[in-house]
Amino acid sequence: MDKKSVSDKKTRQAKWDEPLLFERSIPGVMAHQVPIAEEKIRKEIGSLDSLIPEAMRRKGYPNLPEVSELQVVRHFTRLSQMNFSVSLGTYPLGSCTMKYNPIINEAVSSHPGFAWLHPNQDVRHAQGALELLWELEHWLAEITGMDAVTLQPAAGAQGEFTGVMVMREYHRCVTEECEQRNEMLIPDAAHGTNPASAAMAGYKVIVIPSSDEGLVDLEALKESAGPNTAGLMLTNPNTIGVFEKDIAEIAGIVHESGGLLYYDGANFNAIMGVVRPGDMGFDVVHLNLHKTMSTPHGGGGPGSGPVGVKKELAEFLPVPRIVKDEDGFFNLDYDFPRSIGKVKGFFGNFGMLVRAYSYIYSLGYQGLKRASEVAVLNANYIAYHVSRIRGFSLPYSQDAPRMHECVISAEKMKEDTGITAMDVAKRLLDFGIHSPTVYFPLIVPEALMIEPTETESRQDLDRLISAFQAISDEAYSNPEHVKGAPKSTALRQLDEYRAAHPKTLTLSWKMYQENKDE
């Protein structure tokens, strides 16, 4: 690593005194009009109102700001300059895999043949889109080692719920032990959506503790697995960033108890093209295309969480299923009596699926494998250097290689200086670097989960390491300086309690006005 510090090269976000569009509103101002088209329609049909049934006609107008097109463009451009994105700087948000989205994927998804296709269009006129979806299903099945895939779930969490529902239907229809198998085993380091998905599906969550190595405790698993076990939900590598080396034994324990093994695909970016979940013994897999396959991520979506299953579970997948006839014609098949039904309208988030298709097509098998190899290399580079900086340490299995991410503990720094992981995260913003995930997994005190992804360069990684070094130096010499961060962002320290409390949220202009009047 280049030892020259770049910590003095601070960044500063733009800060505009930006009013709401409602506050800029002037009665009568319009953004855009199409009088020629409107006049042509009137000549042909006599009245625009005649196109719309009486019951569906608008009564009055919605309460929207009256502003010009230029005002709208400038407003959102200024807001974007006050925000942080992966296009501006390093975004090492662990587990979320905030990798860069190649522009070519955006261009492909914007192609008129895809972008203007209506979801209710006759399948005879949507053959290209159905072929793309059919091919993507088969590609994902091959990459994961599964036999069948549905693209319908619109996010990883929805994919989890879909996969768990498939498992429940399997036990109900095949093993006929649905009522008996009412427990879902979940490691204590799991993503929070795992127990949530299991609970939503009606399962009792049984927590499996981690070993001293940060892996699944095999003895605890053996004690918990039994006739009530529906399955085990596991991500591999796990949230510590370490590969579960005993995965074959884990799969054996679960299967011998009669349960199924579920793969949480949040960390798939570490093994893509290297090893397949299906070959490890997993029966159900969900993938986060908005992570691994480089589709847009953040801000609540849109996401995509396809689910793959082994052949014994394929009949339970959501409908419709995309099928290819002998003559090459693609169709939608609803004839799956044991299907769990729909989990999302139409075919999922189609635009995200086009982007994922473009990503896989561009890279090919070797490219996907290379992406994972570089992601692992980058994470180990970070883990090695940051864990040697004063106040930081690498918990669990220090000799085990980290995969796509590493979890650093700031516990020693907190003991020595009072500076917490949250303080470190906020201070990183002053260096033009987004914070890592903090305080997760819960089994690591003062956790900083760092995932650089394969898209970060050596120079960017060195800058990240240098920033950690600079924060450590500040923490041990002038901790109050760190406590006051961030200093260069558009907004300074927020009231975290008020920001998270539902009673203080202002989600609309109406709410803003009501709160203002109180």
KEVEXFI-99868 format. One record per residue: residue in one letter; x, y, z of N, C-alpha, C in turn. Coordinates in steps of 0.001 Angstrom, whole numbers, plus 500000, padded with zeros to 6 digits. Last residue first. Layout:
# KEVEXFI-99868
AXYZXYZXYZ
...
//
This chain:
# KEVEXFI-99868
E450920523171514001450718522719515385451530523558516375
D451684523986511500450574524694512119450372524323513589
K453648522173510823454020523583510941452942524368511692
N452246519841510554453224519951511639453601521403511907
E450743520535508276450064520209509532451013520343510715
Q452759520894506360451888522002506710451195521767508048
Y453789518296506295454653519421506650453821520618507100
M451622516852505376452128516594506728452992517752507209
K451493517981502795450358518098503706450796517889505147
W453871517143501686453666518579501892452524518807502886
S455066514172503421454342514877502364454236516357502706
L456375513050505544456445512354504266455743513087503129
T458136513324508251457319514213507429457419513722505995
L458386511664511360458568511622509914457617512593509220
T457902511470514028458579512694513570458780512721512062
K456831509034514549455996510200514824456624511502514322
P458832507126514068457762507332513070456927508582513306
H462217507872514509460932507733515186459801508050514212
A464591508415513261464106507034513203462708506869513778
A465012511085513739465041510620512354464444509226512224
R465024511218516489463908511824515768463847511315514327
Y467463509861516965466211509364517532465024509907516734
E469389511382515643469140510009515209467828509462515751
D469592514377514441469028513796515651468590512375515290
L472641514671512540471196514623512667470797514077514035
Q475337516749511762474819515663512586473304515786512767
R474678518439508664475600518006509712474960516894510522
L474326518333505165473664518354506467474635517806507502
A476406518277503340475367519298503197474575519452504485
T479589517741505022478402517302504295477355518415504244
S481753518265506573481774518778505199480562518358504373
K481620517095509039481779518551508997481626519122507587
P479877514478510848480600515011509680480583516529509646
A481946515082513783481762514770512355480316514332512084
G482553515438516426481789516492515768481505516224514304
K484182513368517172482803513371517679481938514403516960
V486616514184516177485911513095515504484442513100515914
H487201516128518053487155516504516642486379515451515843
E487387514728520386486241515622520220486085516072518765
P489858513381520214488604512649519998487398513554519782
N492730513830519377491694514849519528490316514226519290
S494303511502519471494899512807519778493850513882520077
Y492884509279518850493821509169519973494472510501520337
A491377510164516664490693509611517833491610509584519054
E493302510870514772492477511909515389491835511402516678
D494299508350514105495208509364514649494428510458515371
S491927507235513073492565506654514262493495507671514919
I491592508842510836490574508873511899491133508283513186
A493834508081509336493689509470509781492678509581510914
Q493247505403508831494445505757509599494331507170510162
F490943505667507299490862504966508580492065505312509458
A492135506947505092491118507641505868490940506987507239
S493809504946504127494404506175504643493411506954505493
I491865503168503204492741502771504310493369503998504952
L490826504728501101489966504275502193490796503901503419
R493075504959499486492471506168500037491567505818501219
D493421502332498754494460502991499553493920504267500194
L491116502010497202491277501223498429492324501857499342
D491715503724495092490562504017495948490638503242497266
Q493929502412494001494070503776494514492919504137495457
R492790500017493156493818499990494208493970501384494824
S489228500570492664490612500443492225491558500375493426
E486164498797492893487069499801493448488515499530493017
T484664496674492021484728497851491149485673498929491664
E484346494580493706485407494459492704485579495715491881
T483789495780497113483381495237495808484549495227494835
P484265496434499776484750497346498735484214497014497350
E482627496389502618482613495627501375483034496537500227
I482755496201506065483298496880504889483273495948503681
M481223496836508969481225495837507907481584496522506583
L482128497346512064482174498098510808482301497070509692
A480894496998515407481199496428514090481172497476512977
E480908496947518261481392498104517487481814497695516076
P481114493392518534480953494705519177481589495810518339
V479436491015516712480704491755516753480467493111517408
I476943489994516520477883489233517351479247489905517434
L475467491434514722475325491767516143476323491047517038
P477403492369511800476497491522512564476551491804514065
F476575495681512686476112494413512147477304493683511553
Y477446498260513293476749497469514316476049496237513742
V477286499662509991477731499675511381476834498804512253
T478617499559506744477506499166507616478029499119509051
P480767502409506065480404500992505998479116500763506788
S480007505631504563480314504787505709480040503326505403
H481628506917501631480420506551502363480787505596503501
I483997509450501430483787507998501441482510507708502225
G485024511970501706484402511622500442484171510137500295
F485828512481504204486888512097503273486320511712501902
D483589512859505661484405514044505410485559513760504453
L482668510298506049481976511133505069482788512377504719
L484107509346508187484505508921506846483852509780505765
R482670510232510384483886510955510014484348510584508609
K480664508316510560480309509698510218481538510484509760
A482154506051511275481363506051510049481031507472509611
V483186506813513749484100506544512639483345506638511308
D480816506945515213481635508151515041482580507997513854
M480055504266515122479202505271514494479972506571514261
A482042503099516667481958502756515246481109503777514494
T483235505740518890482490504543518531482559504260517038
I485589506911521169485122507014519786484489505680519369
G486752506540523567485336506886523577484751507034522188
T489364505638523702489116507058523394487664507500523514
D489536502944524498490667503854524702490276505326524617
E487099501774523840487627501637525200488702502677525487
K486967502407521113485950502927522024486441502872523468
M489145500967520174489144502415520037488124503036520991
K488250498365520660489431498857521369489486500382521315
E486051498216518870485838498087520314487015498652521105
A485740498223516187486338499424516770486204499404518296
S486258495515513977485727495980515256486495497216515727
I485283494716510687486300495290511563485621495757512853
V484594492287508436484005493002509563485137493413510505
C484643492262504877485302491980506154484626492823507228
E483698490610501802483593491677502791484366491280504042
H484126488430500220483818489695499541483755490866500496
M486140486915502514485636486750501159485348488124500554
R489166486454504294487849487066504151487417486914502697
P490865483525505390490705484604504410489283485147504429
A491720483047508772490857482642507652490723483797506669
D493055484117510877493874483508509828493043483100508607
Q491082484982512566491970485981511979492828485422510849
S488397484119513590489163483486512507490130484435511814
Y487264487107515174487025485746514676488024485345513588
P487870490552514208487377489512515113487179488183514405
L490384492642513780489635491709512934489153490563513817
S490416496075514960490824494668514993489912493844514100
F491598499362515809490766498462515010491298497033515098
G493449500774517275492052500881517668491124499948516915
R495763501288514678495494501389516113494001501592516384
I495638498984512030495610500377512470495170500427513925
R495297496458511197496597496775511787496711498241512210
S492906496336509913492997495641511205494325495903511905
V493498497600507480492714498324508490492842497659509856
H495045495610506083495607496910506439494826497613507548
Y493422493268505878494817493197506325495295494547506842
A490967494209504862491029493553506168492450493555506724
I491739495190502320491206496092503334491357495486504719
Y492519492768501152493453493893501194493037494892502274
N490169491336501264491312490886502065492372491971502188
A488628492798499447488202492701500847489353492261501744
N490051492410497041489896493751497604489523493710499078
L489751489617496684491077490219496817490981491589497489
V486976489451496355487624488786497488489007489380497747
A486704490895493977485975491320495175486599490725496429
V488221489329492268488706490668492595487994491211493824
E486605487024492167488005486928492611488547488291493021
S484218488018491108484254487500492478485679487441493012
A485123488715488535484526489729489400484561489281490856
R485882486236487525486911487250487784486388488337488711
K483364485052487209484346484467488129485412485487488506
L482323486710485249481659486606486552482622486056487598
G484149486184483154484040487521483725483375487520485087
Q483658483515482574484973483900483089484938485283483733
Y480950483706481634481317482891482795482643483334483402
G480133487162480786480309485751480515480785485015481759
L479795489980480706480940489380481393481192487932480979
S477496490513479183478731491270478950479949490557479521
Y475575488818480279475942488663478871477279489344478585
I475342489897482851475846488530482676476346488320481250
Y474344492480482182475547492312483012476169490932482791
S471997491935480794473088492646480125474408492443480868
Y470536490745482849470832489989481631472019490606480909
A470277492932484547471029491757484986471431490885483801
R468647494594482944469988495043483350470848493850483777
V466342493031482800467070493358481568468496493788481904
L465611493072485471465985491796484865466738492015483555
M464889495689485826466039495181486559466541493873485944
G462603495818484225463772496622483879465036496158484584
F460797494107485628461352493711484330462599494503483964
N460235492944488500460756494239488040461526494023486732
G457667490512487731458700491089488567459112492454488037
F455668490214485815456859489359485744457991489866486627
F452641490809487457453263490597486163454517489734486286
G453169491371490926452413491576489713453253491364488469
K454250488746493070454486490075492487453668490192491213
V453602486286493743454165487086494832454425488517494369
K451035483903492899451828485084492585452403485717493846
G451409480490494096450687481620493511451616482769493186
I452666478250494805452297479137495913451534480351495407
S451453475413492937452194476678493030451739477484494245
R450069473136492396450695473234493717451520474517493894
P449184473365489747448216473346490849448828473534492232
F450041475005487215450841474402488275449987474402489547
D449483476466484656448985475150485053449938474449486021
Y450241478753483471449666478885484810449282477524485403
D452739479805481376452014478617481833451562478817483275
L453287481676478543453155481741479997452245480617480453
N455722481076475906454381481267476430454432481346477955
F457493481202472839457493481347474295456086481685474781
F458359478927470291457449479981470747457423480000472277
G459794476783469328460540477957469750459681479112470229
D458388474518468868458644475365467695459364476656468045
E458044473503471390458953472807470486459309473659469267
D457939476338473662457366475236472903458408474624471978
K458924477251476818459299477332475408458757476106474685
V457552479204479500457857477927478850458155478160477374
I457481480740482587457790480955481172458218479625480565
R454769480563484826456104480120484466456300480334482964
P452895483083486659453084482121485576454553481752485399
V453514481335489787453052481356488400452835482806487977
P456214480317491989455102481187491582454747481021490102
L456895476772492650457303478147492323456097478985491880
F456298474156492980455729475087493948456073476553493644
E457673472565491243456232472721490999455581473731491940
A460287472433492265459996473315491136458501473562490959
L461268470744494158460486471878494638459972472764493505
E462804468873492895461733468393493767460809469518494231
K464820470325491590463664469853490818462513469388491690
K465762473182493601466011471868493031464706471329492439
V465393476673492724465117475489493546465585474233492827
G465783480219493037466052478968492348465836477792493274
V464402483401492713464533482222493563464760480997492684
P465329486898492402464939485590491860465206484447492830
G464828489790493282465294488670494102464856487321493588
S465432493147492797465044491906492135465652490748492908
G464295496567493246465209495446493415464740494254492609
P464294500124492770463684498806492628464718497697492747
G464746500687496361464522499871495184464687500664493899
G465338502274498525464116501501498567463823500716497306
G467795503427498161466628504283498072465324503513498049
G469472500730496403469383501841497345468140502666497154
H470603499958493145470389499536494531470328500774495414
P470538498763489776470461499846490764470033499358492149
T472523495770489295471386496613488938471233497668490032
S474621493848489617474889495246489309473704496000488736
M474328491305490516474294491503489067474264492978488679
T474457491549493341475435490766492599475485491100491117
K472273493496493865473607493500494467474579492859493478
H469998493127492523470353494521492782471643494615493596
L469699490433492605470244490989491368470641492441491546
N470184488343494957469887489776494940470499490363493672
L468695485115494933469779486012494535469293487452494602
H468018482230496881467554483504496311468787484342495995
V467532478733496708468471479861496628467695481114496244
V467240475493498066466565476719497644467582477855497697
D469037473533498766467842473143498020467114474345497424
F472565473012498963471399473867499167470256473427498248
G474908471640498551473821470932499216472589471769499467
M476842472717497014477122472659498451476033471896499207
D475760472831494541476796471820494747477194471706496214
G474087475017494824473504473699494589474488472579494817
P475919477150495036475164476711496215474563475318496038
R479062476685493396477622476880493289476911476397494553
V482048478607492935481370477448493512479880477738493516
V482688480530490922483728479755491611483141478473492193
G480632482021489962481540481430488988482631480582489598
M480483483738492953479913483628491619480955483119490620
I481329484261495497481549482905494976481050482703493552
A480740486830496353482044486276496694482347484973495966
N478159487471495773479195488159495007480592487601495281
F476468486335497575476828485539496402477946486177495591
N475350487306499852476809487296499761477319486500498557
A472616487011499604473156488358499799474667488406499592
G471219484615499272472167485028498240472770486398498415
D470772482107501441470575483551501365471645484100500429
Y469600478982500847470771479839500632470350481288500490
Y468400476373502891468080477599502147469306478490502057
L467705473006503024468753474003503221468515475188502289
L465186471197504860465748471711503617466768472800503931
G464941468218506992464766469620506630465399469964505295
G465485465733507927464297465882507102464043467306506651
S467835465307509149466706465602510036465400465739509260
E469489465069506997469207463862507782468049464063508748
H469638467750506219468924466792505382468595465510506146
V471198468849508320469852469361508026469043468338507243
I473573467353508153472808467404509405471363467812509135
G474432467898505518474102466540505935473243466506507185
A474970470623505618473910470138504736473469468741505145
I477137470516507423475929471268507773474748470769506941
E478994469120505904478475468508507130477184469200507576
A479405471011503902478940469671503537478339468973504756
I480372473254505306479063473315504673478544471932504302
D482560473967506816481888472705507140480539472585506453
K483356476499506107484142475379505608483490474018505857
E481886479176505185481520478075506080482173476790505568
F484063481906504811483378480791504170483114479689505189
V483471485091506241484247483854506239483417482731505621
G482117487357506813482947487382505616483792486141505467
I480271487407508667481616487775509131482544487933507937
T478114486376507327478186487834507473479494488308508094
N479524483712505245478602484281506222478833485778506386
P479626482760501722480217483054503028479237483787503939
N476492481809502670477860481304502654478604481917501471
T473708481952504809474459482556503718475904482089503818
L470806480028505578472236480281505757472786481028504553
M468285478419507250468573479541506352470000479997506617
L467107475152507371468117476078507883468340477149506830
G463826473692507998465028473977507245465975474889507998
A462026472521509685461624472715508287462844472986507427
T462171470374512374462955471283511531462431471331510103
N461078468520514011460337469773513855461006470748512888
P462887466428514161461617466203513453460779467463513257
G465931468412514048465144467244514427463845467164513659
A468513470480515273467889469834514117467150468574514559
S469752471113517712468519471803517327467776471119516191
E472043469595517934471072469560519026469721470142518609
K473393470305515603472966468911515797471891468801516883
L473922472985516167473061472632515049472524471213515199
A475706472737518267474418473396518511473432473064517394
E477794471544516878477152470820517984475790471418518300
L478504473546515018477978472266514560477257471493515658
D477921476799514737478329475848515765477682474500515448
V479014478483511897477895477790512515478439476767513515
L481729480764512786481020479855511892479833479228512619
G483460482102514391482473482890513678481684482078512666
E485052480567515929485600480956514628484649481838513837
D483549479864518051484628480827518300485281481306517008
S480276479699516445481426479140517160482464480234517399
S476993481068516978478237480952516216479330480360517085
P473797479439517586474931480317517921476132480077517015
I470721479568516027471912478727516169473111479626516460
V467391480003516967468680480653516714469828479687516993
I464442479324515453465399478738516394466786479280516047
V461268480612515006462694480790514703463548480215515821
K458452479095513711459122479466514955460618479506514669
Y456691480267510798457640479394511479458120479973512811
G455063481789509147454446481021510222455375480111510992
A456139483498507403455626482256506830455047481337507900
M457111485414509107455964485764508259455328484527507641
A459325484035510124458192484334511003456944484669510198
A460971483990507858460514482736508464459288482966509341
S461407486716507463460753485934506420460186484637506990
A462738487340509885461491488013509533460714487205508494
P465072485811509829464035485491510819462702486157510500
N466121487215507412465929485768507521464889485400508577
T466486489935507747465340489501506941465094488008507046
G468865490198509134467610490329509862466388489898509079
H471319487734508400470662488986508059469285489016508721
A472884485939511160472126486048509910471636487464509655
A474215485184513398474844486237512594474070486512511307
D472889483053514471472772484332515187473415485486514422
P471181481094511925472368481474512706472194482840513362
I468133479361512207468783480544511648469985480918512514
L465637477018511444466922477253512103467640478410511407
M462257476951511992463274477341511013464549477687511776
E459632474679512685460792475430513155461754475722512011
N457619472901512112457235474301512339458384475168512824
R456662470185511132457922470898510862457664472401510909
Q453959469610511655455008469137512556456291469944512382
E452627470707509524452292471153510876453379470776511867
C453857469314507364453882470772507444453613471270508856
E454302466807506440454708467089507821454727468593508075
E454190465777503896452960465800504697453264466001506181
T456099465799502008456415465046503231455199464921504137
V454388467161500044455233465999499754455519465168501005
C452818469271501033452323468442499945453096467146499731
R454197470454503179452761470202503278452301469165502252
H456796470716502354456527469893503534455043469560503656
Y456305472410500166456940471100499969456639470186501151
E455307474667501396454420473880500539454992472491500272
R457633475504502707456458475137503497455491474279502670
M459301476115500549459693475066501495458483474576502290
V457852478235499489458051477030498679458426475860499583
M458171480051501579456828479556501268456893478291500407
V460906480505501341460404479861502561458997479315502331
G460967481805498846461671480549499050461167479787500263
T459441484118499419459013483180498385459651481815498591
F461055485314501349459709484903501712459169483880500715
E463339485812499718463407484966500915462030484419501272
G462239487579497874462757486292497425462875485318498581
Q461770489691499520460613489016498945461015487659498375
A464431490319500061463552489921501162462312489209500638
G465334491038497495465903489901498194465003489398499302
A462553491766495278463635492161496186464169490907496868
A460479490786493783460967492128493462462072492612494375
P460015487572492256460208488408493457460933489711493148
Q460152486325489556459056487182489989459345488059491204
L461695484517488342462214485883488361461225486852489002
T462478481240489350461449482236489099462067483617489231
V464064478276488133464186479624488699462916480419488393
A465410474989488578464357475877488080464450477205488820
D467723473801489535467049473195488392465968474085487792
M470960475254490469469559474903490702468934474340489415
G473454476359490376473351474915490530471943474456490871
T473846479030489824473589478653491225473545477156491448
I474278479124487084475234479795487969475079479321489416
E472011477794486087473345477236485869474355477825486856
A469999479556486872469966478165487330471345477523487198
L470746481809485454470814481847486919470766480443487504
W470254480857482837471596481283483237471739481255484760
H467506480394482945468423479267482752469857479624483114
E466544483016483320466218481956484276467214480804484163
L467506484201480971468032484627482258467739483592483334
E465907482911479017467356482689479035467959483072480389
W463420483952479773463639482506479756465134482182479821
L463811486682479382463513486176480716463785484678480809
L464259486710476580465274487235477504465053486674478908
E461814485691475703463050484935475439464164485398476372
L460134487736476484459988486419477110461228485553476881
A461039489781474777461141489939476230461047488596476936
G460411488647472268461789489014472606461996489138474101
Q457618488323472370458491487156472298459941487482472670
A455383489845472480456395490054473518457409488920473520
H453283489265470889454001490501470582455072490814471623
R452228487020471968452698486930470587453524488149470193
V451283487799474416452587487125474380453130487005472962
D449905491059474521449757489672474095451147489035473953
Q450558493082477410450616492867475964450513491378475643
N450668493827479987449470493113479564449461492803478067
P453039495297480189452980493964480820451740493163480442
H454267496805477226453246496807478274453128495405478879
L457346498218476405456525497008476362455528497011477515
W459143500220476450457773500575476102456855499359475991
A461599499048477104461066500095477975459594500392477706
F462101497197475021461929496760476404461176497800477224
G462148498696472726461498497389472689461276496796474063
P463732500930473415462270501057473298461531499718473303
H466167500476475938465794500209474545464267500228474419
S466927500658478515466171501786477982465765501587476530
S468518498511478981467181498493479592466300499622479080
V470831499391477634470079498231477146468661498236477696
A471645501531479258471295501759477853470446500621477302
E472230500271481649471154501263481613470691501485480171
N474377498732480844473171498062481343471971499007481303
I476243500681480229475707499871479133474442499145479568
I477062501714482639476128502500481847475505501671480723
P477241499553485468477748499964484149476672500657483318
N477124500503488710476230499987487672476718500450486301
Y479290499521491358478962500456490278478078499774489233
K477925498012494358478889498126493265478372499078492189
M477242497541497206476914498736496421477944498932495311
T476484495301499036477172495191497746476804496342496822
C475491494977501539474578495539500538475187495519499138
S477602494015503035476468493133502812475526493671501742
G478808497323503688478908495877503801477585495158503713
L479423499799501705478332499429502604478228497913502658
P481481501538500552481748500190501078480696499682502061
Y481864503381498181480605503124498885480667501718499497
T483797506048496926483754504683497444482550504497498356
G481911508435494898483019507960495707482810506543496198
L480005508988492906480842510063493443482055509549494200
S478538506816492287479145507526491155480077508631491620
V477386506057494582478539505261494166479227505901492965
S476615509160496293476276508005495472477547507269495088
F475064511636498333476227510788498049475769509611497209
N473798515009497744473676513608498136474968512861497811
M473738517425496640473824517394498102473813515964498635
Q473284516979494030474621517447494388474832517472495898
S470586516363494054471541515290493776472958515689494160
L469508518899494498469357517878495526470367516750495325
R470150520085492031470754520595493264470645519572494397
T468505518520490366469953518527490164470658519023491425
F465974519169491278466470517813491529467969517688491248
H465920521943490507465625521507491876466247520136492152
R466350521959487762467344522559488659467159522082490102
V463985520668486909465300520106486598466357520655487556
V462004522463487844462019521067488297463403520456488093
Q462621524788486430462665524807487889462739523391488455
L462177523896483808463526524266484220463652524291485747
E459387523561483811460258522403483628461676522708484109
S457826525538486448458282525294485078459168524059485021
V455069524734488651456427525220488374456783524896486933
E452969524164491005452884524748489660454209525444489375
P452648521134492813453264522455492643453182522907491195
L449366519682493177450766519590492760451345520991492625
N446720518252494013447451519353494634448945519199494347
P444872517431491035445651517074492222446428518269492745
Y441704518982490165443096518679489865443846518303491148
G438342517785489487439318518772489933440726518321489590
K437965514630489082437139515713489636438100516755490227
R438645512725486229439171513442487381438220514554487799
R436670509919485301437185511251485034437575511953486319
M435510507504485692436949507556485881437534508943485647
A432865507714485094433208507332486474434698507475486761
E432945508297482316432516509308483274432994508996484688
P435842507158480526434505506932481087434199507931482191
I437552509065478138437581508551479510436157508354480009
L437189510201475694438075509034475773437985508344477122
S435742512484476037435026511309475541435869510046475549
D437533514425476750436771513788477821436061512528477346
L438446515449474350439332514568475111438564513797476175
S436313515498471528436557515917472914437478514918473589
G436638514858468732435705515867469206435994516375470590
I438370513200467454437357512580468320436389513579468924
E439900514798465701439552513430465346438397512875466173
K440267517259466925439678517228465595439169515842465237
R441529516479469307440205517108469369439502517058467997
I443967515554468339443047514620468986441634515192469003
K445068517953467418444814516861466480443817515865467053
E445367519368469791444457519880468766444091518786467770
E447313517831471041446000517975471665444969518441470635
A449481518188469375448923516852469542447511516937470107
I449790520946469786449572520406468441448916519035468522
P450241521382472542449002521875471917448726521274470553
V451519520249475002451628519699473641450375520099472869
Q453512521727477579452247521568476895452500521005475500
H454983521910480820455069521508479420453668521364478841
A454680523296483270455978522755482886456045522482481391
M453127526412484157453077525040483656454458524595483206
V451607528603486451452851528199485783452737526730485383
G449290529033487927449254529250486488450495528843485743
P450783530044490961449566529659490243449646530007488759
I453879528816491747453190530051491370451966529656490551
S456036527208494076454850527160493234454232528543493014
R458054526954495792458349527715494573457104527881493701
E457029525314497688457333526688498108457707527578496931
F456873522961496312455629523590496716455855525054497115
L459535522312496131458863522771494923457529523428495250
L461322523649498962460508522626498328459876523193497064
P464529525364498618463150525236499092462444524065498417
E467820525111499434466859524642498451465452524504499032
D470575526282499549469408526656500342468198526373499466
W472947523700499062472049524705498513470952525012499513
K476030522532499049474964522842499995474161524008499458
A478073519829497959477369521077497686476297521288498745
Q480558518399500105479331518319499333478787519721499048
R483978518114499838482883518882500427481669518788499516
T486879516294500866485853516650499894484769517436500614
K490431516489501491489037516366501904488103516717500750
K493234515491501563492446515831500385490970515610500688
D494462514513503716494277515952503706493450516417502503
S494786511809503296493701512218504185493461513722504156
V496601510485501970495756511331501124494632511919501964
S499922509682502797498562509970503234497846510841502214
K501836507127501515501581508558501499500121508835501834
K502106504428501282502057504973502638501788506472502661
D500456502248499256501157503521499232500998504192500593
M500844498795500000500000500000500000500873501246500000
//
